[in-house]
Amino acid sequence: MSLSRPDHFDALAYPLRFDEDRGRFSKSSDYAGYVKGLVLQVLMTAQGQRINRPDFGTPISQLLFAPINDELTSLIEAQVMRALKKWLDKVIAVDAIAIRQLELTRLEIEITYVILASGARIKTMVEVAP
């Protein structure tokens, strides 16, 4: 499987699920959906959660226990940008990150990125709460 060839793409679906009819894990042939899954994995994985990659992910869930203010949203934006560049720089180019406070401890993170293999511009929104 090559991430640079979306025309011949075939990978396990994200989130991982079982296809009862076929008796195996579901697959995805939608490259844009697969890339969105990669973005979500990076964002929603807490650093230290993966055994062989302790620096994979972001500390977003831990940061939400602090009072949400401009400084915290700037820190989260920087952490998201750093993580996406580190782990997905060969797959996407991040155009913009916007963070909005929804409630006292809930944030909405909007990421606009370009899939390098296809040139498709995608906007993904993630709601984060502790």
C-alpha positions as CSV (number, residue, x, y, z in Angstrom):
1,M,0.0,0.0,0.0
2,S,1.3,3.4,-1.0
3,L,0.0,6.6,0.6
4,S,1.0,8.5,-2.5
5,R,-1.3,6.5,-4.8
6,P,-5.0,7.1,-3.9
7,D,-6.2,5.6,-7.2
8,H,-5.1,2.1,-6.0
9,F,-5.9,2.5,-2.3
10,D,-7.1,-0.3,0.0
11,A,-6.7,-0.2,3.8
12,L,-8.5,-1.2,7.0
13,A,-11.4,1.1,7.8
14,Y,-11.2,3.6,10.6
15,P,-12.6,3.3,13.1
16,L,-11.8,-0.4,13.1
17,R,-14.9,-2.6,12.6
18,F,-15.7,-6.1,11.7
19,D,-17.6,-7.0,8.5
20,E,-19.8,-9.9,9.6
21,D,-20.8,-10.8,6.0
22,R,-17.2,-11.2,4.9
23,G,-15.9,-12.6,8.1
24,R,-13.0,-10.1,8.3
25,F,-12.2,-6.5,9.2
26,S,-13.9,-3.9,7.1
27,K,-11.7,-2.1,4.5
28,S,-11.9,1.3,3.0
29,S,-11.2,2.3,-0.5
30,D,-12.0,6.0,0.3
31,Y,-8.6,7.7,0.5
32,A,-9.9,11.0,1.8
33,G,-11.8,9.1,4.6
34,Y,-8.7,7.2,5.4
35,V,-6.6,10.4,5.7
36,K,-9.3,11.9,7.9
37,G,-9.0,8.8,10.2
38,L,-5.2,9.4,10.4
39,V,-5.8,13.0,11.4
40,L,-8.3,11.9,14.1
41,Q,-5.9,9.3,15.4
42,V,-3.2,11.8,15.8
43,L,-5.5,14.3,17.6
44,M,-7.3,11.9,19.8
45,T,-4.4,9.8,21.0
46,A,-2.9,11.1,24.2
47,Q,0.9,11.2,24.3
48,G,2.2,8.2,26.1
49,Q,-0.8,6.1,25.1
50,R,1.1,4.1,22.5
51,I,3.8,1.8,23.9
52,N,6.4,2.0,21.1
53,R,5.6,5.6,20.2
54,P,5.3,7.5,23.5
55,D,5.5,10.9,21.7
56,F,2.7,10.1,19.2
57,G,-0.5,12.1,19.6
58,T,-1.3,15.4,21.4
59,P,-1.8,16.4,25.0
60,I,-5.2,18.0,24.2
61,S,-7.2,15.9,26.7
62,Q,-4.8,16.9,29.6
63,L,-4.8,20.6,28.6
64,L,-8.6,20.8,28.9
65,F,-8.4,20.6,32.7
66,A,-6.9,24.1,32.7
67,P,-9.1,27.2,32.4
68,I,-9.8,27.8,28.7
69,N,-8.5,31.1,27.6
70,D,-6.6,32.7,24.6
71,E,-3.3,31.3,25.8
72,L,-4.6,27.8,26.1
73,T,-6.2,27.8,22.7
74,S,-2.9,29.1,21.2
75,L,-1.1,26.3,23.0
76,I,-3.5,23.7,21.7
77,E,-3.3,25.1,18.2
78,A,0.5,24.9,18.3
79,Q,0.4,21.3,19.7
80,V,-2.1,20.2,16.9
81,M,0.1,21.8,14.2
82,R,3.3,20.2,15.7
83,A,1.7,16.7,15.9
84,L,0.2,16.8,12.4
85,K,3.5,18.0,10.9
86,K,5.5,15.4,12.7
87,W,3.3,12.4,12.0
88,L,1.5,13.3,8.7
89,D,3.8,15.6,6.8
90,K,4.1,13.2,3.9
91,V,0.3,12.8,3.7
92,I,-1.2,16.3,4.3
93,A,-0.3,20.0,4.3
94,V,-2.2,21.9,7.0
95,D,-3.7,25.2,5.8
96,A,-5.5,26.4,9.0
97,I,-6.4,25.5,12.5
98,A,-9.3,27.2,14.3
99,I,-10.3,26.6,17.9
100,R,-13.6,27.6,19.4
101,Q,-14.8,27.2,23.0
102,L,-18.2,25.5,23.1
103,E,-18.6,25.3,26.8
104,L,-16.5,25.6,29.9
105,T,-14.5,22.5,29.1
106,R,-15.4,21.7,25.5
107,L,-13.5,22.9,22.4
108,E,-14.2,22.5,18.7
109,I,-11.0,22.2,16.6
110,E,-11.4,22.9,12.9
111,I,-8.5,21.8,10.7
112,T,-8.3,22.6,7.0
113,Y,-5.7,20.6,5.1
114,V,-4.7,19.5,1.6
115,I,-4.2,15.8,0.8
116,L,-0.9,15.8,-0.9
117,A,-1.6,12.8,-3.1
118,S,-4.8,14.2,-4.6
119,G,-4.8,17.9,-4.0
120,A,-8.2,17.7,-2.3
121,R,-8.9,20.4,0.3
122,I,-10.6,18.9,3.4
123,K,-12.1,20.6,6.5
124,T,-12.4,18.4,9.5
125,M,-14.0,19.4,12.8
126,V,-13.3,17.6,16.1
127,E,-15.1,18.3,19.4
128,V,-12.8,17.7,22.4
129,A,-13.9,17.4,26.1
130,P,-12.1,15.8,29.1
